[in-house]
Amino acid sequence: KVLIEVHPSIRIPRTYKRFSGLIVQLLHKMKIKAGTSSTTLMKVIKNPFSQHLPPGTRVYGMSCEGQMYSPFGLANSLIPSDPSTQLPPVCFVIGAMASGHVTVEDHPYIEKMIGVSEYPLSGAAAISRILGGIEHHWGIV
């Protein structure tokens, strides 16, 4: 298992061929730098994932077998009403893999398993639901 840190300014290639070439280059060189600057856009980092989280981060695993929430209910119960509030950060572990699902046994740092659908969702669909609930909670249109 490889853990990859991604810089916010990276533009992911649109085609699979270019994306796979980028990942191959990353795995060989262990990092990808921007062509015009010294900014590291992607790099392989050491496991475990939990050592890279800020102290006090609340970690929740996403699964269709976890406690069900509506996207808005999830945001209301886990996310502060004001984004500038000094509460501990929240992290969602979403299993975007071909088969299987996220479990507490595989990820012992997860506090609780939660879900936003009783059906298995793609990673993109799960993220869309979570962020839609947070946008609604914060009044972002």
N, C-alpha and C positions, 0 to 999 in steps of 0.2 A: 504494500500500500504506500502510495506516494502522496505527500501533502504539498500543495502548491500555493504560494502567496502570490496574489494578483494585484498589481497597482491599479488604482481607480482610473487612471488615464489611458489604459490599454484599449485598443480597438481589436476585438476578436475577429479573425478572418471569417468571411461569410461562406466560403466553400469548405467542404469537408477536406478536400485535398490540401488546401493551404493550412487549415487548422491542424490536420494530422502532421504535416511537415513542421509546424511550429512546436507541437508537443514532442516530436522526435528530437528536434534541436534542443529543446529544454531538457529532456532527459539525458542527452549526451553532454551538454555544457553546464547543466545544473542551474543556469540562469539565462534570461533573455534581456538584453539591454536595448534601449531606444537607439535608432540609427543616428539621430542628430545630437543626442545629449548622453550624459552618463547615467540617466535614470534607469534603474532596474525595473522592467515591466513585469516580469515573472521570475520566480525563483523557487527551487525546491527547498523546503524547510524541514527541520527535524520533527518527528512525532514525539510525544503525543500532542494532539490538537489542543488539548486543554491548557498546556503551558503557554500558548500564544494568546489566550483570552485575558482581558483585564481582570484584576482581582474583584471578586464578588459577583461576577457575571452569572446570571441565572440561565441555565441551559435546558432547553426543552426539545425532545425528540418528536418528530412528526410521523404519525402512522395512522392508517385507517382503523387500527385496533386500539388506539389511545382514547382518552376521554374526549368526547365530541364537543366542539364549540362551533358556533357560527363565526365567520370571519370577524364580524363586528363585536361579538361577545368575547372573542379571543383578545382583540385589541383592548376592549374595556377592562378586562381582568388582568392583563399582563403588562400593558404599556401605559406610562403616565400620561395624563391629559395634556400636560405642557411638555413639549420636547426638551425644554431647557432645565427641567427638574433634575436635581442631582440624585436620582435613584440608580441602583446598579443596572448595568446594561443587560439586555436580553439577547440570547443567541438561540436560533432555531436550527436544529440538525435535520436536514431534509435529504432523504435517500433518493438521489437521482441516479439509479442504477438499473440495469436491464432486468435483473431478477433479485428477489429477496427484499428485505426491509430493514430499517433501523431498529436495533434492539438495545436495551439497557445493558445486556450482557456484553455486547461488543463495544459499547460506549459508556463506561461506568460513571462518567462525569454528568450524564443526563439526570436531571432531577425528576422529570415527569414526562410521560408519553402523552401527547395530545394529537388531535386530528381536526380537520376542517371538512371532512367528507367521509362517509361510511364506505366509499369506494376508493380503490387505489387511484392516485392521481400521478401525472407526470410531475417532475420537479418544477417545470415552468408553471404548470397549473396551480400547484401548491403555493409557490412563491407569489403568484398573481393574487390568489385569494387572501393570503396573509397581508400583503402590502395594500390591497384594496381595503381591507378592514382597518389598517392603521391610517390610511389616507382619510377614510371616513371619520375615524375617531379624532383625528387632528383637524378636521375641517378643510382638507386640501381638495380642491376641485380639479 
